[in-house]
Amino acid sequence: MNEELQRINRDDYVQTGEGGTSLTYNHKDGKTCQSKMKNEDFATAIILFAMTFSAQVAHSQRAIAFEGVENARDMGTLVMQDGQTIRMGMLVRSGCLAKASEGDVAVLKEKYRLTDVFDFRFEAEANATPDRIIDGVSYTHLSTLPTAFIQGFSSSRPDSTRMDTRDMAAMLMKYAFDPKAQTMARQLYPAIVTDSTAQHYYGEFLRGVLNAKGGVLWHCSQGKDRAGWASAFLLAALGASRETIVADFDLSNQSYAPAVEAMTDKVKGKERLRVGDGTSGMGSDEAVAFIRAMVGVSRENFEATLNLIDQRYGSLPGYIENQLGFKKEEQQQLRLKYLTTKQD
C-alpha cells in the first residue's frame, strides 16, 4: 500500500503505511513531536473496545429494544429539510447481528420485512463474531476501515480476541493518556472519509439501499462509527439538515452511556501519567475525550470531519455525488422510495 500523508487540521498530521502510523502533533507547550505507533497496537485496541462494551438502549421513540442486537434504531420519523419524513419500518442501523435472538429475527422479518444487511466490518472482524444468518436475507460486506488499521488488527496476537472486559478496560486506560493514541483517535473519522476504498463502499451501500426489495439494516461492530457514517451519508442523500445528521450520530452516546461514564470516572480519578517517549501525558481532559470517542462517539470529531468534507470537497452533497458516486438522479429516486409527507 502506498503511504498517504493526510493533513487533518492546522496542527496534526497522520501518515499511514504498511509498517505503522506516523504522527506529527503539537503539544500544548508548542513543541512539535513526531513518533510512530505500530498499527498492530492501536488498531487492535480500537476493534477490541468495540467488541467488548455493551450498549444500553434507552433513547428516543426510534430505539428498537432488541434482545441481542445493540444500539439499534429505526431511521423513521426523522424530518428532512423539505418537510418530508422517513418512513417507519424500512431502515434500521444497529450493532452486529452475532447475538440476535429468535425474537429479534422474528421482529426483523415480520415488522421490518428485512431483505438486505450491510456489514461494514472487515473480514477478520466479521469472522470473529459472524452475523446470525436469516433466511431470505442478502448479506453484503463493505469494509470501510482504512487498510492500515485492518493490517494492524489482522497481525495482532491470536489470543487478544479472548480478553475480558477487565483486561480491555486496563488497555483502554493505558491508551487514554498516550498523546499518540489521542491523536490517532481524533484522526479516525478523517481517515475513513478520505479513504478511496471507503468512499467506494459507502457509495455501494447507498445504491444497495436504493435497490433493496424490502427492509434494510446496516451495522459495524457497535453500530456507532462506521455505521454512523453510513447513516450520515444516507441522511444527507435523503435531504436531512446537518443538525439532524449530527443529532442521529450523537444518539450512540446514549446507548453506551453507562460504559462511557464508568471509564471516564476512572480517568478522572487517575493522576497524570507519563508515556513511553518521556513527554507528559496530555491531561485528563484529553484522556476523557479519548474514552468518549472509543467507547461512545465523539460529536466534536464528527463535526470537525464534516467541516473537513466541506473544506476538501466543497460540501456534503457534493461529496455524496462526486466522491461516493451517488448521483442526483439516484438521490431523487431514494427520496421517492423512503420519504413520505405523512406519518405511516
C-alpha positions in Angstrom: 0.0 0.0 0.0 1.3 3.4 -0.9 1.8 5.8 2.0 -0.5 8.7 2.1 0.0 11.9 4.0 -3.2 13.5 5.2 -3.4 16.9 6.8 -6.4 16.8 9.1 -6.3 20.2 10.7 -3.8 23.0 11.3 -1.7 21.2 13.8 -1.9 17.4 13.3 -0.8 15.1 10.5 -1.2 11.4 10.2 0.7 9.2 7.8 -0.3 5.6 7.3 1.7 2.9 5.7 2.4 -0.8 5.8 4.7 -0.6 8.7 2.8 1.6 11.0 1.3 5.0 11.5 3.5 8.1 11.9 2.2 11.0 13.8 3.1 14.7 13.8 1.4 16.6 16.5 1.8 19.6 18.7 1.9 19.6 22.5 0.3 22.3 24.5 3.8 23.8 25.1 4.2 24.4 21.4 6.7 21.6 20.9 6.2 19.7 17.7 6.7 15.9 18.0 6.9 13.0 15.6 6.6 9.4 16.5 5.5 6.1 15.2 3.0 3.6 16.7 2.6 0.1 15.4 -0.7 -0.3 13.6 -1.0 -3.6 15.5 -1.2 -1.9 18.9 -3.7 0.8 18.3 -5.9 -0.9 15.7 -6.2 -3.9 18.0 -7.3 -1.6 20.8 -9.9 0.1 18.7 -11.5 -3.1 17.5 -11.4 -4.9 20.8 -13.0 -2.0 22.5 -15.8 -2.3 20.0 -16.2 -6.0 20.7 -16.3 -5.6 24.5 -18.5 -2.8 25.7 -22.3 -3.3 25.6 -25.0 -0.8 24.8 -27.9 0.1 27.0 -30.6 1.4 24.5 -32.9 3.8 26.3 -33.3 6.7 23.9 -35.9 8.2 21.6 -39.0 6.7 20.1 -36.9 5.3 17.3 -34.9 3.0 19.6 -35.5 -0.7 19.0 -35.3 -2.9 22.1 -33.8 -6.0 20.6 -32.7 -8.8 22.9 -29.3 -9.4 21.4 -28.6 -6.5 19.0 -27.1 -3.4 20.4 -27.6 0.3 19.6 -30.5 -0.3 17.2 -32.8 2.4 16.0 -35.3 2.9 13.2 -34.5 5.9 11.0 -38.2 6.5 10.5 -39.9 9.8 11.6 -36.7 11.9 11.0 -37.8 15.1 9.3 -35.9 16.2 6.1 -35.3 19.8 5.1 -38.3 19.8 2.7 -40.7 18.7 5.5 -41.0 15.1 4.4 -40.2 12.3 6.9 -38.5 8.9 6.6 -41.0 6.1 6.6 -41.0 3.8 9.6 -40.2 0.2 9.4 -37.8 0.3 6.4 -34.3 1.5 7.5 -32.5 0.2 10.6 -29.0 0.9 11.9 -27.5 -1.2 14.7 -24.6 -3.2 16.1 -23.7 -6.5 14.6 -26.2 -9.4 14.5 -24.0 -12.1 16.0 -26.2 -12.4 19.1 -29.6 -11.8 17.5 -32.2 -13.9 19.3 -35.1 -15.8 17.8 -37.3 -12.9 18.9 -35.0 -10.4 17.2 -35.1 -12.4 14.0 -38.9 -12.5 14.1 -39.1 -8.7 14.5 -36.7 -8.1 11.6 -38.6 -10.5 9.3 -42.2 -9.6 10.3 -42.1 -5.9 11.2 -39.2 -4.7 9.1 -39.6 -7.3 6.2 -35.8 -7.4 6.2 -34.2 -8.3 2.9 -30.7 -6.7 3.0 -28.0 -6.4 5.6 -24.8 -4.3 5.0 -21.9 -5.1 7.3 -19.0 -2.5 7.4 -16.7 -4.7 9.4 -13.5 -6.2 7.8 -13.1 -9.9 7.2 -11.2 -11.0 10.3 -13.5 -8.9 12.5 -16.7 -10.3 10.9 -15.3 -13.9 11.1 -14.6 -13.5 14.8 -18.3 -12.6 15.5 -20.3 -13.6 12.4 -23.8 -12.3 11.9 -26.7 -14.6 12.5 -27.9 -15.8 9.2 -31.6 -15.0 8.5 -33.3 -16.9 5.7 -34.1 -14.8 2.7 -31.8 -12.0 3.6 -28.9 -10.9 1.5 -25.6 -10.0 3.3 -23.1 -7.6 1.8 -19.7 -6.9 3.4 -18.2 -3.5 2.7 -15.1 -2.9 4.9 -14.8 0.9 5.4 -11.9 0.9 7.9 -8.7 2.2 6.3 -6.2 -0.5 5.3 -3.6 0.4 7.9 -6.0 -0.3 10.8 -7.1 -3.6 9.2 -3.5 -4.8 8.8 -2.8 -3.9 12.4 -5.7 -5.9 13.8 -5.1 -8.9 11.5 -1.5 -9.2 12.6 -2.3 -8.9 16.3 -1.9 -11.7 18.8 -4.3 -14.6 18.3 -5.4 -14.6 22.0 -6.2 -10.9 22.1 -9.8 -11.5 21.0 -10.3 -13.5 24.2 -9.5 -10.7 26.5 -12.3 -10.0 29.0 -13.8 -6.6 29.9 -11.4 -6.0 32.8 -8.4 -6.6 30.6 -9.9 -4.3 27.9 -10.6 -1.6 30.5 -6.9 -1.7 31.5 -5.8 -1.4 27.9 -8.2 1.4 27.4 -6.7 3.3 30.4 -3.2 2.8 29.1 -4.0 4.4 25.7 -6.2 7.1 27.2 -3.2 9.1 28.5 -1.0 8.4 25.4 -0.7 11.6 23.2 -0.1 9.4 20.1 -3.3 7.4 20.8 -5.3 10.5 21.5 -4.1 12.0 18.1 -5.0 8.8 16.3 -8.4 8.7 17.8 -9.1 12.2 16.5 -8.0 11.2 13.1 -10.0 8.0 12.7 -13.0 9.7 11.1 -11.0 11.9 8.7 -9.1 8.7 7.7 -12.4 7.0 6.9 -14.0 9.8 4.8 -10.8 10.5 2.8 -10.1 6.8 2.0 -11.0 6.0 -1.6 -12.0 2.4 -0.8 -14.3 3.5 2.0 -15.8 6.1 -0.3 -16.5 3.5 -3.0 -18.1 1.1 -0.5 -20.3 3.8 1.1 -21.5 4.6 -2.5 -22.3 0.9 -3.0 -24.2 1.0 0.3 -26.4 3.9 -0.9 -27.0 2.1 -4.2 -27.9 -1.0 -2.3 -30.4 0.8 -0.1 -31.9 2.3 -3.3 -32.3 -1.2 -4.9 -33.4 -3.1 -1.8 -36.7 -5.1 -2.2 -37.6 -4.8 1.5 -36.2 -3.6 4.8 -32.6 -2.6 5.1 -30.2 -2.9 8.2 -26.6 -1.8 8.3 -24.1 -2.2 11.1 -20.4 -2.4 12.1 -19.4 -3.9 15.5 -21.2 -1.4 17.8 -23.2 0.4 15.2 -21.7 3.7 16.1 -18.7 4.8 13.9 -18.6 3.1 10.5 -22.4 2.5 10.6 -22.8 6.1 11.9 -21.0 7.4 8.8 -23.3 5.2 6.6 -26.3 6.8 8.3 -24.9 10.3 7.9 -24.4 9.7 4.2 -27.8 8.2 3.8 -29.5 11.0 5.7 -27.6 13.6 3.5 -28.8 11.8 0.3 -32.4 11.9 1.7 -32.1 15.6 2.3 -31.5 15.9 6.0 -30.1 19.0 7.6 -26.7 19.0 9.3 -28.4 19.3 12.7 -30.4 16.2 12.0 -27.4 14.2 10.9 -25.3 15.2 13.9 -28.1 14.5 16.3 -28.7 11.0 15.0 -24.9 10.3 15.1 -24.7 11.5 18.7 -27.5 9.2 19.9 -25.0 6.4 20.2 -23.6 8.1 23.2 -26.9 7.5 25.0 -26.7 3.8 24.0 -23.3 3.4 25.5 -23.6 6.0 28.4 -23.1 3.5 31.3 -19.8 2.2 29.9 -18.6 5.7 28.9 -19.3 7.1 32.3 -17.7 4.2 34.2 -14.5 4.6 32.2 -14.4 8.4 32.4 -14.8 8.2 36.2 -11.7 6.0 36.2 -9.8 8.6 34.1 -10.8 11.5 36.3 -9.6 9.7 39.4 -6.2 8.8 37.9 -3.3 11.2 38.2 -1.5 12.4 35.2 0.7 9.7 33.7 4.0 9.7 31.8 4.1 8.0 28.4 6.9 6.0 26.8 8.6 8.8 24.9 9.3 10.8 28.1 6.8 13.6 27.5 4.0 14.4 29.9 0.5 12.9 29.3 -1.9 15.4 27.7 -4.1 15.5 30.8 -7.4 14.3 32.0 -9.5 16.3 29.5 -7.8 14.7 26.6 -8.0 11.3 28.2 -11.7 11.7 28.8 -12.2 12.8 25.2 -10.3 9.6 24.1 -12.6 7.4 26.3 -15.7 9.0 25.0 -14.5 8.6 21.4 -13.6 4.9 21.8 -16.5 3.7 23.9 -19.1 6.1 22.6 -18.8 8.5 19.7 -17.1 11.9 19.5 -19.6 14.5 18.4 -16.7 17.0 18.3 -14.6 14.8 16.0 -17.7 14.0 13.8 -18.5 17.7 13.3 -14.8 18.5 12.6 -14.8 15.8 9.9 -18.0 17.2 8.4 -16.1 20.5 8.2 -13.2 18.7 6.6 -15.5 17.4 3.9 -16.8 20.9 3.2 -13.2 22.2 3.0 -11.8 19.5 0.9 -14.8 18.5 -1.3 -16.9 21.6 -1.3 -20.0 20.3 0.6 -21.5 17.1 1.9 -24.0 16.9 -1.0 -21.0 17.3 -3.4 -19.1 14.6 -1.6 -22.1 12.3 -1.9 -22.3 12.8 -5.6 -18.7 13.0 -6.6 -16.7 11.0 -4.0 -19.3 8.4 -3.3 -20.6 8.4 -6.8 -24.3 8.5 -5.9 -25.8 10.8 -8.4 -28.6 13.4 -8.1 -31.0 11.2 -10.1 -30.3 8.3 -7.7 -30.8 10.6 -4.7 -34.2 11.6 -6.1 -35.2 8.0 -6.5 -34.1 7.3 -3.0 -36.3 10.1 -1.6 -39.3 8.9 -3.6 -38.8 5.4 -2.1 -38.2 6.2 1.6 -39.8 9.6 2.3 -43.4 10.5 3.0 -45.4 13.6 3.6 -47.4 11.9 6.4 -46.6 9.6 9.3 -47.1 6.0 8.4 
